[in-house]
């Protein structure tokens, strides 16, 4: 129902990647991803499901910039 609207929250996908990296023994990469998630959730931007107005791409770019 949200396909193609650029409003999906990318946190679950990034968190899944962090867990995969932890499983593979890449603890530093895991920690970097979790820190980025925590910072974006605290400061924004946020997608509509989190009370914000940012599109998926903007939140994803904010996460990527912090890694």
Residue pairs with C-beta under 8 A, 6 or more apart in sequence:
2 8
6 55
6 56
6 57
7 47
7 48
7 49
7 55
7 56
8 47
8 56
9 47
9 49
9 50
9 56
9 59
10 47
10 56
10 59
10 60
10 63
11 37
11 40
11 41
11 59
11 63
14 33
14 36
14 37
14 60
14 63
15 33
15 34
15 37
17 33
18 29
18 30
18 33
18 34
18 37
19 30
21 27
21 29
21 30
21 33
22 30
32 67
33 67
35 66
36 63
36 64
36 66
36 67
37 63
39 66
40 46
40 59
40 62
40 63
40 66
41 50
44 52
44 54
44 62
45 52
45 53
45 54
45 58
45 59
45 62
46 52
46 53
46 54
46 59
47 54
47 55
47 56
47 59
52 59
54 62
